[in-house]
Every structure is written in C-alpha cells, then in structure tokens.
Amino acid sequence: GVHDSEPSTSRISQPRLAAAMCPGSITVAGYGPVTMVNAKTNKPGDEAGTVEVDAGAGIVPHMKGRSYFADACTEGHYDSRQYSALQLLGKTMRYSVDLSAASCGCNAALYLTSLHQNADTSTCDDYYCDANKVCGVNCAEIDLMEANNRAFYATLHVQDDGGGVGGGYGAGRRDWNSSVYGPGARCIDTRYAFKVAVSFPVDANGKLRAMEVRLSQEGKPCQLPVRVANYNPFGRDGMQELSDALAAGMTPIVSYWGTGETLMWLDGPGGDGQGPCNEDTPQQCGDSVRFFD
C-alpha cells in the first residue's frame, strides 16, 4: 500500500485467465483500485510470460512475466494514459514478497518508471520504458527491488543512466551480507515471505532527499535498512530529476526474469569474491514469485 502511516490492506478481485492481458485487480491502500496490465513482449522478439492476479496469493509473475499497475485495462489495446501515476514523493510504499523460488540467476523486481507520461509505443508495443531502453525507449526508473533469495538491490536511475546508484547486497554491494539476508539468515530468511517498505523523504523545499528501504520479517530480531542518496550522474542533480519524476507520478511494474540472461551483476561474487552466488543457474529458477499485501 501507499500511505503515510496506516497499515496497508489489499483485496484481490476478478481472477481471470492466466494468459490474459488483463489478469485482474488489486486495491492499493492510499491509492485505490489498481488493474494489472500484462506485457505481451518481454523484450523485442521474446514473448513475455504470464502474470496472474489471485484472490489468495496476490500478484504472481511467472518466469519472463511483466505487469503494469493501471487505472484501467482494455484487452488487446495498450494505452499509456491508463497506467497508474502513483505520487510517492514524501510517501512510503509497503508490500510483502515471497521470492523463495528465485535462486541464483533469477530476478524478482518491483520498480517504478515514467510509463504514464511516455507517448512512444516502444518496440514492445505497450509504451514500456526504463533506464536501460530494453524496448527502445528510456525514462526515469526507480528500482524498489531487484532481488532473489541471495541478493537484493535497490537502485535510482535517471532516464539515461542504465547503471544508476544503489544499495543492498549482491555482486557489487555490501550494505548487508549473507549472514543477515539469504536462506536461513538471521534478519531476513528468504525461504519465507518478508516485508519491504520504501520511503521517499523530502527536504524543506519538497525535493527528494533519499530512497530509504527497510526489510523486515515476522519474528526476526533485526531489520535491514539501506539508504540511497547523493546521486549526481554525469554532473547533474539526479535527486532533483527523480524528485520531478516522482511528483509527476510513476507507474509500479512487477517482473520476474532470468532465463536466457546473465545476472552476475546482481548476485555474482563481485570483485572481492564475497558476493552470494558463484554461478547463476537460471534454469533452476522456480516458476513464480509472489507480491502481496
């Protein structure tokens, strides 16, 4: 949910056929009803997997699935103006995730891009845009999470910075380690679902100060925080650019991918050899992950 303080609640309704472009809707606390819109194309020439909306489970992306939060969904017709524009500046977005099935080489992602404002249909024919131009169109991108059961990244990207700046634990990031995040770990045991809270605090002028991410899990003695700030890509004021994007409203996107890709940048050993995975085995990725609450 999106809110200032009250706990989030989600109700899932209208389950439909799994392969449908319009798989169903959820309720986002602080925003209202959201209809999911499934991508048909993962990247040019590569068909997307399915994303289901299930009354009990929440949003369930299967391998290569990608789905957009929207105010409406018209089967067979993509329209960027239908994509939700959540205004998260000064707010917190909370959700739960179960990525127990996502092992080394898999990426369960929840991220924001300026999809609602994009008028270019893209090479995926659904107005998709991100900072890496996966479908030929770039726009601002805020990765609340790109993760599996060994690694977790949160990253800020202005529209033309594919690398971005971020934190967490994985190939190149050392805010945490495998003793606190991973299967059987002390703070977040990724064999089970856990909670994610992402805040976008502002300064006295209403400008974005940081992205603050906090992971927590029922019954665990510790939470995992990470803060991403001071972003000046190519000598520009990245915090101001992303502040403007957040103020305009950004569209949440869920995806799950890994098959046929390399994700050593996310979960590999890294330069110091301390990263979580020695090799990626995307062929062993579980069929799906789950976002809920």
Phi and psi restraints in degrees (value plus and minus 20) as a CYANA .aco file:
   2 VAL   PHI    -133.9   -93.9
   2 VAL   PSI     101.6   141.6
   3 HIS   PHI    -186.6  -146.6
   3 HIS   PSI     151.8   191.8
   4 ASP   PHI    -109.5   -69.5
   4 ASP   PSI     -62.5   -22.5
   5 SER   PHI    -166.9  -126.9
   5 SER   PSI     -54.0   -14.0
   6 GLU   PHI     -87.2   -47.2
   6 GLU   PSI     129.6   169.6
   7 PRO   PHI     -84.8   -44.8
   7 PRO   PSI     131.5   171.5
   8 SER   PHI    -106.1   -66.1
   8 SER   PSI     127.6   167.6
   9 THR   PHI    -155.3  -115.3
   9 THR   PSI     122.9   162.9
  10 SER   PHI    -150.0  -110.0
  10 SER   PSI     117.4   157.4
  11 ARG   PHI    -140.1  -100.1
  11 ARG   PSI     113.7   153.7
  12 ILE   PHI    -124.6   -84.6
  12 ILE   PSI     117.3   157.3
  13 SER   PHI    -160.1  -120.1
  13 SER   PSI     152.5   192.5
  14 GLN   PHI      32.5    72.5
  14 GLN   PSI      37.4    77.4
  15 PRO   PHI     -84.2   -44.2
  15 PRO   PSI     116.4   156.4
  16 ARG   PHI    -147.7  -107.7
  16 ARG   PSI    -191.0  -151.0
  17 LEU   PHI     -80.3   -40.3
  17 LEU   PSI     118.4   158.4
  18 ALA   PHI     -78.9   -38.9
  18 ALA   PSI     -57.0   -17.0
  19 ALA   PHI    -103.1   -63.1
  19 ALA   PSI     -21.0    19.0
  20 ALA   PHI     -85.5   -45.5
  20 ALA   PSI     132.7   172.7
  21 MET   PHI     -91.1   -51.1
  21 MET   PSI     -50.2   -10.2
  22 CYS   PHI    -133.2   -93.2
  22 CYS   PSI      67.2   107.2
  23 PRO   PHI    -101.1   -61.1
  23 PRO   PSI     -30.6     9.4
  24 GLY   PHI     121.3   161.3
  24 GLY   PSI    -195.2  -155.2
  25 SER   PHI    -152.5  -112.5
  25 SER   PSI     141.2   181.2
  26 ILE   PHI    -152.2  -112.2
  26 ILE   PSI     150.4   190.4
  27 THR   PHI    -134.0   -94.0
  27 THR   PSI     106.9   146.9
  28 VAL   PHI    -123.2   -83.2
  28 VAL   PSI      97.3   137.3
  29 ALA   PHI     -77.1   -37.1
  29 ALA   PSI     112.8   152.8
  30 GLY   PHI      67.0   107.0
  30 GLY   PSI     -26.5    13.5
  31 TYR   PHI    -146.3  -106.3
  31 TYR   PSI     -72.7   -32.7
  32 GLY   PHI     105.0   145.0
  32 GLY   PSI    -179.7  -139.7
  33 PRO   PHI     -88.2   -48.2
  33 PRO   PSI     119.1   159.1
  34 VAL   PHI    -148.5  -108.5
  34 VAL   PSI     110.1   150.1
  35 THR   PHI    -120.7   -80.7
  35 THR   PSI     110.1   150.1
  36 MET   PHI    -101.2   -61.2
  36 MET   PSI     121.6   161.6
  37 VAL   PHI    -142.3  -102.3
  37 VAL   PSI      95.1   135.1
  38 ASN   PHI    -104.5   -64.5
  38 ASN   PSI     117.3   157.3
  39 ALA   PHI     -89.8   -49.8
  39 ALA   PSI     126.9   166.9
  40 LYS   PHI    -115.4   -75.4
  40 LYS   PSI     -41.9    -1.9
  41 THR   PHI    -143.3  -103.3
  41 THR   PSI     103.8   143.8
  42 ASN   PHI     -90.7   -50.7
  42 ASN   PSI     -71.4   -31.4
  43 LYS   PHI    -172.4  -132.4
  43 LYS   PSI     144.1   184.1
  44 PRO   PHI     -69.8   -29.8
  44 PRO   PSI     107.2   147.2
  45 GLY   PHI      63.0   103.0
  45 GLY   PSI     -17.8    22.2
  46 ASP   PHI    -149.1  -109.1
  46 ASP   PSI      90.8   130.8
  47 GLU   PHI     -85.8   -45.8
  47 GLU   PSI     119.8   159.8
  48 ALA   PHI     -95.2   -55.2
  48 ALA   PSI     134.7   174.7
  49 GLY   PHI    -100.1   -60.1
  49 GLY   PSI    -197.1  -157.1
  50 THR   PHI    -112.4   -72.4
  50 THR   PSI     135.7   175.7
  51 VAL   PHI    -148.0  -108.0
  51 VAL   PSI     105.4   145.4
  52 GLU   PHI    -123.3   -83.3
  52 GLU   PSI     130.2   170.2
  53 VAL   PHI    -135.5   -95.5
  53 VAL   PSI      98.0   138.0
  54 ASP   PHI    -143.5  -103.5
  54 ASP   PSI     114.6   154.6
  55 ALA   PHI     -72.7   -32.7
  55 ALA   PSI     -60.9   -20.9
  56 GLY   PHI    -109.3   -69.3
  56 GLY   PSI     -54.6   -14.6
  57 ALA   PHI    -112.4   -72.4
  57 ALA   PSI     -49.8    -9.8
  58 GLY   PHI      83.6   123.6
  58 GLY   PSI    -162.8  -122.8
  59 ILE   PHI    -114.0   -74.0
  59 ILE   PSI     103.4   143.4
  60 VAL   PHI    -142.2  -102.2
  60 VAL   PSI      73.0   113.0
  61 PRO   PHI     -97.5   -57.5
  61 PRO   PSI     110.1   150.1
  62 HIS   PHI    -110.9   -70.9
  62 HIS   PSI     150.0   190.0
  63 MET   PHI     -72.3   -32.3
  63 MET   PSI     111.2   151.2
  64 LYS   PHI      50.4    90.4
  64 LYS   PSI      -7.2    32.8
  65 GLY   PHI    -103.7   -63.7
  65 GLY   PSI     125.2   165.2
  66 ARG   PHI    -163.7  -123.7
  66 ARG   PSI     116.0   156.0
  67 SER   PHI    -162.8  -122.8
  67 SER   PSI     124.1   164.1
  68 TYR   PHI    -129.6   -89.6
  68 TYR   PSI     119.8   159.8
  69 PHE   PHI     -93.9   -53.9
  69 PHE   PSI     111.2   151.2
  70 ALA   PHI    -162.4  -122.4
  70 ALA   PSI     141.7   181.7
  71 ASP   PHI    -108.1   -68.1
  71 ASP   PSI     -37.8     2.2
  72 ALA   PHI    -177.3  -137.3
  72 ALA   PSI     137.4   177.4
  73 CYS   PHI    -157.8  -117.8
  73 CYS   PSI     107.3   147.3
  74 THR   PHI    -134.0   -94.0
  74 THR   PSI      89.3   129.3
  75 GLU   PHI     -70.7   -30.7
  75 GLU   PSI     106.1   146.1
  76 GLY   PHI      63.4   103.4
  76 GLY   PSI     -19.5    20.5
  77 HIS   PHI    -160.1  -120.1
  77 HIS   PSI      95.8   135.8
  78 TYR   PHI    -112.5   -72.5
  78 TYR   PSI     118.4   158.4
  79 ASP   PHI    -165.4  -125.4
  79 ASP   PSI      95.2   135.2
  80 SER   PHI     -81.7   -41.7
  80 SER   PSI     -45.9    -5.9
  81 ARG   PHI     -89.7   -49.7
  81 ARG   PSI     -36.6     3.4
  82 GLN   PHI    -102.1   -62.1
  82 GLN   PSI     -36.8     3.2
  83 TYR   PHI     -88.5   -48.5
  83 TYR   PSI     118.6   158.6
  84 SER   PHI     -85.2   -45.2
  84 SER   PSI     121.1   161.1
  85 ALA   PHI    -135.0   -95.0
  85 ALA   PSI      67.8   107.8
  86 LEU   PHI     -97.6   -57.6
  86 LEU   PSI     110.0   150.0
  87 GLN   PHI    -118.2   -78.2
  87 GLN   PSI      76.0   116.0
  88 LEU   PHI    -120.8   -80.8
  88 LEU   PSI     -19.2    20.8
  89 LEU   PHI     -82.8   -42.8
  89 LEU   PSI     105.3   145.3
  90 GLY   PHI      58.6    98.6
  90 GLY   PSI     -13.5    26.5
  91 LYS   PHI    -139.6   -99.6
  91 LYS   PSI     156.4   196.4
  92 THR   PHI    -145.8  -105.8
  92 THR   PSI     115.3   155.3
  93 MET   PHI    -129.3   -89.3
  93 MET   PSI     108.4   148.4
  94 ARG   PHI    -142.3  -102.3
  94 ARG   PSI     121.4   161.4
  95 TYR   PHI    -177.9  -137.9
  95 TYR   PSI     148.6   188.6
  96 SER   PHI    -136.0   -96.0
  96 SER   PSI     132.6   172.6
  97 VAL   PHI    -161.4  -121.4
  97 VAL   PSI     121.6   161.6
  98 ASP   PHI    -138.3   -98.3
  98 ASP   PSI      85.3   125.3
  99 LEU   PHI    -138.7   -98.7
  99 LEU   PSI      10.1    50.1
 100 SER   PHI     -77.5   -37.5
 100 SER   PSI     -50.5   -10.5
 101 ALA   PHI    -103.7   -63.7
 101 ALA   PSI     -30.6     9.4
 102 ALA   PHI    -110.9   -70.9
 102 ALA   PSI      79.1   119.1
 103 SER   PHI    -114.5   -74.5
 103 SER   PSI    -185.0  -145.0
 104 CYS   PHI     -74.9   -34.9
 104 CYS   PSI     105.7   145.7
 105 GLY   PHI      78.5   118.5
 105 GLY   PSI     -19.0    21.0
 106 CYS   PHI    -133.6   -93.6
 106 CYS   PSI     132.5   172.5
 107 ASN   PHI    -154.4  -114.4
 107 ASN   PSI      90.4   130.4
 108 ALA   PHI    -117.7   -77.7
 108 ALA   PSI      96.5   136.5
 109 ALA   PHI    -143.3  -103.3
 109 ALA   PSI     121.3   161.3
 110 LEU   PHI    -150.8  -110.8
 110 LEU   PSI      99.8   139.8
 111 TYR   PHI    -167.5  -127.5
 111 TYR   PSI     146.6   186.6
 112 LEU   PHI    -136.5   -96.5
 112 LEU   PSI     116.3   156.3
 113 THR   PHI    -157.6  -117.6
 113 THR   PSI     149.7   189.7
 114 SER   PHI    -104.7   -64.7
 114 SER   PSI      35.8    75.8
 115 LEU   PHI     -89.8   -49.8
 115 LEU   PSI     -59.8   -19.8
 116 HIS   PHI     -81.4   -41.4
 116 HIS   PSI     -52.2   -12.2
 117 GLN   PHI    -110.0   -70.0
 117 GLN   PSI     -23.6    16.4
 118 ASN   PHI    -107.3   -67.3
 118 ASN   PSI     100.7   140.7
 119 ALA   PHI    -118.6   -78.6
 119 ALA   PSI     -20.3    19.7
 120 ASP   PHI    -113.9   -73.9
 120 ASP   PSI     101.3   141.3
 121 THR   PHI     -80.6   -40.6
 121 THR   PSI     -44.8    -4.8
 122 SER   PHI      55.6    95.6
 122 SER   PSI     146.6   186.6
 123 THR   PHI     -94.1   -54.1
 123 THR   PSI     -25.5    14.5
 124 CYS   PHI    -119.1   -79.1
 124 CYS   PSI     -19.6    20.4
 125 ASP   PHI      44.5    84.5
 125 ASP   PSI      -3.5    36.5
 126 ASP   PHI    -151.4  -111.4
 126 ASP   PSI      -2.4    37.6
 127 TYR   PHI      49.1    89.1
 127 TYR   PSI      -1.2    38.8
 128 TYR   PHI     -87.4   -47.4
 128 TYR   PSI     117.4   157.4
 129 CYS   PHI    -164.3  -124.3
 129 CYS   PSI     131.0   171.0
 130 ASP   PHI    -177.7  -137.7
 130 ASP   PSI    -199.6  -159.6
 131 ALA   PHI     -96.7   -56.7
 131 ALA   PSI     -33.4     6.6
 132 ASN   PHI    -125.2   -85.2
 132 ASN   PSI     -12.9    27.1
 133 LYS   PHI      33.0    73.0
 133 LYS   PSI      23.1    63.1
 134 VAL   PHI     -78.0   -38.0
 134 VAL   PSI     -56.4   -16.4
 135 CYS   PHI    -133.0   -93.0
 135 CYS   PSI       5.2    45.2
 136 GLY   PHI      69.8   109.8
 136 GLY   PSI     -25.9    14.1
 137 VAL   PHI    -144.6  -104.6
 137 VAL   PSI     110.5   150.5
 138 ASN   PHI    -125.6   -85.6
 138 ASN   PSI     129.6   169.6
 139 CYS   PHI    -179.2  -139.2
 139 CYS   PSI     150.1   190.1
 140 ALA   PHI     -78.1   -38.1
 140 ALA   PSI     123.6   163.6
 141 GLU   PHI    -162.6  -122.6
 141 GLU   PSI     110.3   150.3
 142 ILE   PHI    -141.3  -101.3
 142 ILE   PSI      92.3   132.3
 143 ASP   PHI    -108.7   -68.7
 143 ASP   PSI      83.9   123.9
 144 LEU   PHI     -85.8   -45.8
 144 LEU   PSI     -54.2   -14.2
 145 MET   PHI    -183.4  -143.4
 145 MET   PSI     115.4   155.4
 146 GLU   PHI    -147.4  -107.4
 146 GLU   PSI      95.5   135.5
 147 ALA   PHI    -173.0  -133.0
 147 ALA   PSI     142.2   182.2
 148 ASN   PHI    -163.7  -123.7
 148 ASN   PSI    -187.9  -147.9
 149 ASN   PHI     -97.7   -57.7
 149 ASN   PSI     -15.5    24.5
 150 ARG   PHI    -139.4   -99.4
 150 ARG   PSI     -45.6    -5.6
 151 ALA   PHI    -154.4  -114.4
 151 ALA   PSI     133.2   173.2
 152 PHE   PHI    -167.8  -127.8
 152 PHE   PSI      98.3   138.3
 153 TYR   PHI    -137.2   -97.2
 153 TYR   PSI     120.4   160.4
 154 ALA   PHI    -144.3  -104.3
 154 ALA   PSI     111.0   151.0
 155 THR   PHI    -162.7  -122.7
 155 THR   PSI     119.8   159.8
 156 LEU   PHI    -121.2   -81.2
 156 LEU   PSI     115.2   155.2
 157 HIS   PHI    -154.7  -114.7
 157 HIS   PSI     102.7   142.7
 158 VAL   PHI     -92.2   -52.2
 158 VAL   PSI     149.7   189.7
 159 GLN   PHI     -81.7   -41.7
 159 GLN   PSI     -45.3    -5.3
 160 ASP   PHI    -134.3   -94.3
 160 ASP   PSI       1.5    41.5
 161 ASP   PHI    -139.9   -99.9
 161 ASP   PSI      72.3   112.3
 162 GLY   PHI     -86.4   -46.4
 162 GLY   PSI     -48.3    -8.3
 163 GLY   PHI     -98.0   -58.0
 163 GLY   PSI     -68.4   -28.4
 164 GLY   PHI      49.1    89.1
 164 GLY   PSI    -192.2  -152.2
 165 VAL   PHI    -153.2  -113.2
 165 VAL   PSI     119.2   159.2
 166 GLY   PHI    -183.0  -143.0
 166 GLY   PSI    -189.6  -149.6
 167 GLY   PHI    -167.4  -127.4
 167 GLY   PSI    -197.7  -157.7
 168 GLY   PHI     103.1   143.1
 168 GLY   PSI    -167.4  -127.4
 169 TYR   PHI    -159.8  -119.8
 169 TYR   PSI     113.2   153.2
 170 GLY   PHI     153.1   193.1
 170 GLY   PSI    -167.2  -127.2
 171 ALA   PHI     -77.1   -37.1
 171 ALA   PSI     -68.6   -28.6
 172 GLY   PHI    -137.6   -97.6
 172 GLY   PSI     -10.4    29.6
 173 ARG   PHI    -145.2  -105.2
 173 ARG   PSI     116.8   156.8
 174 ARG   PHI    -149.3  -109.3
 174 ARG   PSI      11.4    51.4
 175 ASP   PHI     -86.3   -46.3
 175 ASP   PSI     -51.8   -11.8
 176 TRP   PHI    -147.4  -107.4
 176 TRP   PSI    -193.0  -153.0
 177 ASN   PHI    -168.2  -128.2
 177 ASN   PSI    -198.4  -158.4
 178 SER   PHI     -91.2   -51.2
 178 SER   PSI     -32.7     7.3
 179 SER   PHI     -97.5   -57.5
 179 SER   PSI     -40.9    -0.9
 180 VAL   PHI    -130.9   -90.9
 180 VAL   PSI     -39.9     0.1
 181 TYR   PHI    -153.7  -113.7
 181 TYR   PSI     101.6   141.6
 182 GLY   PHI     125.3   165.3
 182 GLY   PSI     160.0   200.0
 183 PRO   PHI     -81.4   -41.4
 183 PRO   PSI     103.2   143.2
 184 GLY   PHI      57.0    97.0
 184 GLY   PSI     -14.9    25.1
 185 ALA   PHI     -90.3   -50.3
 185 ALA   PSI     143.7   183.7
 186 ARG   PHI     -93.1   -53.1
 186 ARG   PSI     -59.3   -19.3
 187 CYS   PHI    -118.6   -78.6
 187 CYS   PSI     -68.7   -28.7
 188 ILE   PHI    -145.6  -105.6
 188 ILE   PSI      84.2   124.2
 189 ASP   PHI    -110.0   -70.0
 189 ASP   PSI      84.2   124.2
 190 THR   PHI     -94.4   -54.4
 190 THR   PSI     -16.7    23.3
 191 ARG   PHI     -92.6   -52.6
 191 ARG   PSI     -32.4     7.6
 192 TYR   PHI    -148.7  -108.7
 192 TYR   PSI     144.0   184.0
 193 ALA   PHI     -84.5   -44.5
 193 ALA   PSI     133.8   173.8
 194 PHE   PHI    -164.2  -124.2
 194 PHE   PSI     150.1   190.1
 195 LYS   PHI    -124.6   -84.6
 195 LYS   PSI     125.6   165.6
 196 VAL   PHI    -146.1  -106.1
 196 VAL   PSI     111.2   151.2
 197 ALA   PHI    -144.2  -104.2
 197 ALA   PSI     105.5   145.5
 198 VAL   PHI    -140.9  -100.9
 198 VAL   PSI      99.7   139.7
 199 SER   PHI    -132.8   -92.8
 199 SER   PSI     129.9   169.9
 200 PHE   PHI    -144.7  -104.7
 200 PHE   PSI      51.8    91.8
 201 PRO   PHI     -86.3   -46.3
 201 PRO   PSI     129.9   169.9
 202 VAL   PHI    -139.8   -99.8
 202 VAL   PSI     140.5   180.5
 203 ASP   PHI    -108.6   -68.6
 203 ASP   PSI    -193.3  -153.3
 204 ALA   PHI     -80.9   -40.9
 204 ALA   PSI     -44.2    -4.2
 205 ASN   PHI    -112.7   -72.7
 205 ASN   PSI     -15.4    24.6
 206 GLY   PHI      61.8   101.8
 206 GLY   PSI      -7.8    32.2
 207 LYS   PHI    -110.4   -70.4
 207 LYS   PSI     122.9   162.9
 208 LEU   PHI     -76.9   -36.9
 208 LEU   PSI     106.9   146.9
 209 ARG   PHI    -112.9   -72.9
 209 ARG   PSI     -57.1   -17.1
 210 ALA   PHI    -190.4  -150.4
 210 ALA   PSI     146.7   186.7
 211 MET   PHI    -127.2   -87.2
 211 MET   PSI     103.8   143.8
 212 GLU   PHI    -135.8   -95.8
 212 GLU   PSI     101.3   141.3
 213 VAL   PHI    -134.5   -94.5
 213 VAL   PSI     116.0   156.0
 214 ARG   PHI    -155.0  -115.0
 214 ARG   PSI     103.4   143.4
 215 LEU   PHI    -120.7   -80.7
 215 LEU   PSI     118.8   158.8
 216 SER   PHI    -164.2  -124.2
 216 SER   PSI     140.2   180.2
 217 GLN   PHI    -167.9  -127.9
 217 GLN   PSI     114.6   154.6
 218 GLU   PHI     -70.4   -30.4
 218 GLU   PSI     110.5   150.5
 219 GLY   PHI      60.3   100.3
 219 GLY   PSI     -19.2    20.8
 220 LYS   PHI    -115.9   -75.9
 220 LYS   PSI     126.7   166.7
 221 PRO   PHI     -99.5   -59.5
 221 PRO   PSI     -27.5    12.5
 222 CYS   PHI    -162.2  -122.2
 222 CYS   PSI     131.1   171.1
 223 GLN   PHI    -131.1   -91.1
 223 GLN   PSI     140.9   180.9
 224 LEU   PHI    -136.0   -96.0
 224 LEU   PSI      89.2   129.2
 225 PRO   PHI    -119.1   -79.1
 225 PRO   PSI     132.5   172.5
 226 VAL   PHI    -169.8  -129.8
 226 VAL   PSI     121.6   161.6
 227 ARG   PHI    -145.6  -105.6
 227 ARG   PSI     110.3   150.3
 228 VAL   PHI    -137.8   -97.8
 228 VAL   PSI     100.5   140.5
 229 ALA   PHI    -170.8  -130.8
 229 ALA   PSI    -192.3  -152.3
 230 ASN   PHI      31.3    71.3
 230 ASN   PSI      36.0    76.0
 231 TYR   PHI    -124.0   -84.0
 231 TYR   PSI      90.1   130.1
 232 ASN   PHI    -147.9  -107.9
 232 ASN   PSI      51.3    91.3
 233 PRO   PHI     -90.3   -50.3
 233 PRO   PSI     115.5   155.5
 234 PHE   PHI      32.6    72.6
 234 PHE   PSI      12.2    52.2
 235 GLY   PHI      55.5    95.5
 235 GLY   PSI     -10.4    29.6
 236 ARG   PHI    -119.4   -79.4
 236 ARG   PSI     148.3   188.3
 237 ASP   PHI    -109.4   -69.4
 237 ASP   PSI      68.0   108.0
 238 GLY   PHI     -83.6   -43.6
 238 GLY   PSI     -54.0   -14.0
 239 MET   PHI     -85.4   -45.4
 239 MET   PSI     -57.9   -17.9
 240 GLN   PHI     -87.7   -47.7
 240 GLN   PSI     -62.4   -22.4
 241 GLU   PHI     -81.9   -41.9
 241 GLU   PSI     -61.9   -21.9
 242 LEU   PHI     -96.3   -56.3
 242 LEU   PSI     -48.3    -8.3
 243 SER   PHI     -80.5   -40.5
 243 SER   PSI     -64.9   -24.9
 244 ASP   PHI     -83.7   -43.7
 244 ASP   PSI     -61.8   -21.8
 245 ALA   PHI     -84.5   -44.5
 245 ALA   PSI     -62.3   -22.3
 246 LEU   PHI     -86.0   -46.0
 246 LEU   PSI     -59.4   -19.4
 247 ALA   PHI     -85.8   -45.8
 247 ALA   PSI     -54.8   -14.8
 248 ALA   PHI     -90.9   -50.9
 248 ALA   PSI     -45.4    -5.4
 249 GLY   PHI      85.9   125.9
 249 GLY   PSI     105.6   145.6
 250 MET   PHI    -138.7   -98.7
 250 MET   PSI     134.4   174.4
 251 THR   PHI    -119.7   -79.7
 251 THR   PSI     101.0   141.0
 252 PRO   PHI     -89.6   -49.6
 252 PRO   PSI     122.6   162.6
 253 ILE   PHI    -154.0  -114.0
 253 ILE   PSI     115.4   155.4
 254 VAL   PHI    -131.7   -91.7
 254 VAL   PSI     123.9   163.9
 255 SER   PHI    -172.7  -132.7
 255 SER   PSI     143.0   183.0
 256 TYR   PHI    -165.5  -125.5
 256 TYR   PSI      99.1   139.1
 257 TRP   PHI    -168.1  -128.1
 257 TRP   PSI     153.9   193.9
 258 GLY   PHI     135.6   175.6
 258 GLY   PSI     -61.7   -21.7
 259 THR   PHI     -77.5   -37.5
 259 THR   PSI     106.3   146.3
 260 GLY   PHI      59.0    99.0
 260 GLY   PSI     -13.9    26.1
 261 GLU   PHI    -139.5   -99.5
 261 GLU   PSI     150.8   190.8
 262 THR   PHI    -135.3   -95.3
 262 THR   PSI     109.8   149.8
 263 LEU   PHI    -140.8  -100.8
 263 LEU   PSI       4.0    44.0
 264 MET   PHI     -82.6   -42.6
 264 MET   PSI     -43.1    -3.1
 265 TRP   PHI     -85.9   -45.9
 265 TRP   PSI     -43.8    -3.8
 266 LEU   PHI    -112.0   -72.0
 266 LEU   PSI     -69.2   -29.2
 267 ASP   PHI    -145.0  -105.0
 267 ASP   PSI     -12.1    27.9
 268 GLY   PHI     -90.9   -50.9
 268 GLY   PSI     158.3   198.3
 269 PRO   PHI     -89.2   -49.2
 269 PRO   PSI     -43.3    -3.3
 270 GLY   PHI      53.7    93.7
 270 GLY   PSI     159.4   199.4
 271 GLY   PHI     -83.5   -43.5
 271 GLY   PSI     -51.6   -11.6
 272 ASP   PHI    -115.0   -75.0
 272 ASP   PSI     -19.8    20.2
 273 GLY   PHI      53.6    93.6
 273 GLY   PSI     -14.1    25.9
 274 GLN   PHI    -115.2   -75.2
 274 GLN   PSI     -18.5    21.5
 275 GLY   PHI     -86.8   -46.8
 275 GLY   PSI     148.8   188.8
 276 PRO   PHI     -96.9   -56.9
 276 PRO   PSI     -49.0    -9.0
 277 CYS   PHI    -142.8  -102.8
 277 CYS   PSI     113.5   153.5
 278 ASN   PHI    -100.0   -60.0
 278 ASN   PSI     -50.6   -10.6
 279 GLU   PHI    -168.8  -128.8
 279 GLU   PSI     136.0   176.0
 280 ASP   PHI    -116.9   -76.9
 280 ASP   PSI     118.9   158.9
 281 THR   PHI    -148.7  -108.7
 281 THR   PSI      47.4    87.4
 282 PRO   PHI     -80.1   -40.1
 282 PRO   PSI     -43.0    -3.0
 283 GLN   PHI     -87.2   -47.2
 283 GLN   PSI     -35.2     4.8
 284 GLN   PHI    -119.6   -79.6
 284 GLN   PSI     -14.6    25.4
 285 CYS   PHI     -79.9   -39.9
 285 CYS   PSI     115.9   155.9
 286 GLY   PHI     -82.1   -42.1
 286 GLY   PSI     139.7   179.7
 287 ASP   PHI     -83.8   -43.8
 287 ASP   PSI     -54.1   -14.1
 288 SER   PHI    -172.3  -132.3
 288 SER   PSI     144.6   184.6
 289 VAL   PHI    -144.7  -104.7
 289 VAL   PSI     157.4   197.4
 290 ARG   PHI    -164.3  -124.3
 290 ARG   PSI     107.9   147.9
 291 PHE   PHI    -131.7   -91.7
 291 PHE   PSI     112.6   152.6
 292 PHE   PHI    -170.4  -130.4
 292 PHE   PSI    -194.9  -154.9
